[in-house]
Each structure stands twice: as structure tokens, then as C-alpha cells.
Amino acid sequence: MQLTEYKKLFKGKSTKFIQQRLDVVLEEIKFLEGIYMIGGNRYDMASKELRDCALKDRQEKCQLSSALYSILRDNKITTA
């Protein structure tokens, strides 16, 4: 999904919901990075196919996190 599609999907959701979803997405990104990054804590256990899938999934999660951050900025909410 693209940034604008994510923003449409989450339009009208509460700030609390957006922040909670962002927190979860950021944890998911960290987990996926551990799979595909050289030296990641899960790298040795992952096949090339799994690493490639993790990278693709991480890129999608990054699009989602960008949209969530953008929604919070649009609502003038600051994040840590």
C-alpha cells in the first residue's frame, strides 16, 4: 500500500489508536530487521528466501509507519 492509501485507511481513528498501532509497527520493523540484516540476531537461522520476504515486509511496515507518523503530525501530536 502507498502512503496515501494508509492515510485513508486510518482516517478518523483516534490518536490513541494511531499511537498504539505505530508502537506495534515499530516493534515489527525491529524484528524483521533482525532477520535480514547481516549480523542481525536472527540472521544465521534464516534462509535467503526468508530474508528477502522479511525485507519486503519491513518495507511495507515502513510505509505504514510513515503514514502513521504523518497522521500524528497532521493532528499536531508529537512523538517520542
N, C-alpha and C positions, 0 to 999 in steps of 0.2 A: 504494500500500500504506500501511497505517496503521503507527504506531509499534510496536504490539504484534505485528503480523504480521512486521515486520522482525526484531524481537527473537526471535521463534520461529524464523525462518529461520536466524539466526546463532547460535542456542543451541548450545553445545558446541564452537564454533570456538575456536581458540587465541587468546590475547591478541595474539600477533604478527600473526596473520591479520587480526584486527579492526582493529588499529592500521594495518596496511598498507592495508586497504580504506578506512579513514577518510581516510588521506592522499590516496588517489586521488580519493575523492568530493569532498574539499575543493578539489582542483585542478579537477575538473569543474565545480564550482559557480562558481569564479572565471571559467572560460572562458565559461560560459553567461551570467554577469552582464555580460561584455564585449559580448555580442550584444544584449541587450535594454535595457540602461541607457543613458539619454541621456548622451552624452559617452563611452560605452564605446569601447574601441579598435576594435571591430568593428561598431559601430552603423550607420555610413553604408553599409556593404555589405549590410546585412540588410533584407529586406522586412518588412512588418508581420506577415505570417503566420509568418515565421521567428522574429521577435522574440517573438511570442505563444507559439510552440512552445518556444522557449528558456526563457521564463519558467515555463511549465508543467513542463518537465523539471527546472528548477532547484528548483521547489517539491518535487518528488518526491525529488530528491537531498538536500534539506534534511531531509526526513522520515527518510531513510536515515541521514544524519549524526547526527541526534538520537538515533536508535536505537543507533547505534554508540557514541556518547558515553555513553549510558545504560548499555549493557553494560559499558563500561570502568569507569564509576562503581560499578556493582553489584559488580564484581570488585575494587574499591578500587584501580584503576590510575589514576594521574594523567596528564594530557596536557599538552603544552606550549601 
